[in-house]
Amino acid sequence: MAEFYNNLFINFKSNYLELPQLIQIIWIVIVVEFILIITAFIFLSQIRLRFTKNYKKNKILKEKYQELLINYIYLTEEEIQEKKTIYNQLHTAVKNNFDREVIQKLILRLHGDLSGELATFLEELYSKLGLIQYSLKKMKSKVWYIKIKGIREVTQMKVQGVYEETLRLINHDNKLLRNEAQLTMVKLYQFKGLAFLDTLEFPITEWQQLQLIEEIQNIRNEELPDLTRWLKSDNEYVVSFALKLVKLFNQIQTQELLIKLVMHRSKRVRQNAIGVLEYFKIDESKTILKQVYSKSDVETQRYIVKALLELANEHEIEFFESLLNSEDPEVSQMALIGIQSLKPYFATVKLTK
Amino acid sequence: MDSNDFVLQFFYYFFLIFSAIIISSYIILGIISTFETIFYFRKNSFISYKSILASPFAPSISILAPCYNEGLNIVANVRSLMSLHYVNYQVIIINDGSKDDSLEKLIKQYNLEKVDIPFIAKIETKPIRGVYKSQNAVFEKLLVIDKENGGKADALNAGINYSNSEYLACIDVDCMLTEDALQKMVKPFLERTDRKVIATGGVIRIANNCKIENGKLMQVNMPKKLIERYQILEYLRSFLLGRMAWSRLNGLLIISGAFGMFDRRIMIDAGGYDTKTVGEDMEIIVRMRKYMRDNNRKYKIAYIPDPLCWTEAPDNFTILQSQRNRWTRGTIETLRKHWRLFMNPKYGYLGLLSYPYWLVYERLAPIIEIIGLLFLGYLYLIDALNWIYALSFIVVAYFFSIAFSMAAILSEELTYRQYNKKGDALKLIFVALIEPVTFHLFTLYAAIRGNFTFYFQKQKSWGTMVRKGIGKV
């Protein structure tokens, strides 16, 4: 039998070597492709098997530990013995990596659903089980997504004393780490955490601003800091963010500064400032808006006309009329809307023409 | 060497180099896609969309959905569009001169009344017959435009004219969007500060045989028909391996007409949709990119791999052939219209990479492949066919096709796992094994028919798509 295979191999080898070089290369490629297909098939089967196995295991453990955790947090002070038993079970379980992941995720999820005493109780349990150490270890990781995971866990469990560590990440080169650090500052230190805006050297994306505002809206019983220092920041993104805060917290007393920002060097700031003036309906801004209109780019002109639509009275009809033949159809359309709202008959006539 | 030998040698090396480049480019695109998908997954595992759900600063979005003879499903489709999870959006349905009762159904169901909205056309369209808004505050988000028939592009342009939102989500009205679709699609626009994101494309998934209740996707099922499964595999390859990589290279030339989001102002400044092409979805992207380059503005076309849009795929070869015929004509029209981009260094990646790639490997590939097959036939007839050469080429191409499909299936399995029932993966693998010698030949035929229609038929139609309605399992 061995001789048969040996001969077969020798024949195959001699036939192969007789082929032109190009065909030899192509057949090597074919063999590589074939190996890749088989590997992909085996890998796919393994993934499916592992997924099914882990899914089942995860489900069983989740049910088991969820029950234990719920029992633990709802047991009264008198039921100390039962509490101790459950605690010991959990303490033993966290030594196993798979079980620890499940318990950690469950505590974090339950914590997200609870508030007040029960949430504090879970924070204490997280600490007692030593899970904080694992989170801090993740936070120190050099891999960005593990680091973010650690930051998230530490933040949710309200671990104080990470201020310095987080502040160091505020100007990190990795945008995602930077963003996470900013959110952590606000989550853990509330308005005090906004101090990062003083030293921020990078832009804040619109998305990140929305995330920060979501966190800021959750702040209770704290006095809003003075926003003017950020409205005067050298970082145009900080100014834009501060403008959002001005709007969110109705800081109309900053109007003088808002009007000045209409002439800011940054287009983004100018446009945002116009939007806030429109929101507050600051009548005093009409003159400057009309003044800067002709010097502005088309995009900013649209912001100006949109703001004037909110602020306009009969004195603006003439201004709107001058815009009816604007090269930008959006400006013309808004001007028409403005005239129609101030002088309906006139607009109908124009429209018909 | 006589002239006959020279011709043979030329063809021989031409096909060899062409195949080598196409295989290498697929491998490179596959690798880039893999890295990009991994990064996208890791990045988005931390993202909370809660912040944009009810934010007073959430940017405004208009969903533009053209409708032509969609009376069968229009009411349910609109209901589905109005129940998306986003705070600041409106739904603009553009009735493009439907001959059925689409408009009447909308008027009745949503208590619509004709309104007068001051309006200056930013893009020229066919005449507007009327604009309708609901008298019921519950449907405040809905605006219906009734216009004379002008085709999909014209209807979308009418919608653009009436929109005041920052972003436009242009969709096919029969598509089903997942509830979080707008939050996810708008995110790339808000994430960049170094350049302007002008459009975002999403993955289109096939909804045939899926369970849908009240406009919501309840269960993903593998379609029963082979023709539908072929398309699933094809979409996985195209969206998960192809477009993801092109997005990374900022070289995307198309965003599917079924679902894409655009910066409204850039769209208007670029001139809106071209009504003279059947490939308006590709043409608008090329034009917007060209517009940005011409104005020296840094830009990006983003792409997200999440399965956000589900659509009904053709389930018979007649309709599929008509669809592919149209896609081919759309590609030809767009590339012809923008031929000045070809190898033009002024347009950077667009002119030097995306356009040439699209021209050679999308536009000309079917023709080259047919010539290759004819060449083999010719060699056989003149008894000059070297069987070992021919066989080697065919086997390498066949195995490569399977390997690429396997990579797409694996990518899906490691990321979204939409087809997670027992046996689903095996069904897809089976399709991967037979597709190169069955479905691929059909798509080749449809592409050649598309070329024929473009060059030799005067009457060029959009093609018909008979809807059964998604979710009718």
Interface residues (C-beta under 8 A of the other chain):
Chain A: L19 L22 I23 I26 W27 V29 I30 E33 F34 L36 I37 A40 F41 F43 L44 I47 R48 F51 Y145 I148 K149 R152 L176 E180 P203 T205 E206 W207 Q209 L210 Q211 I213 E214 Y237 K244 K247 L248 E299 R302 P329 E330 S332 Q333 L336 I337 Q340 A347 L351
Chain B: L16 R42 K43 S45 F46 S48 K50 S51 I52 S55 P56 F57 A58 P59 P118 F119 I120 A121 K122 K187 F189 L190 E191 R192 T193 R265 I268 I388 Y389 S392 F393 V395 V396 F399 F400 I402 A403 M406 A407 I409 L410 E413 L414 R417 A425 I429
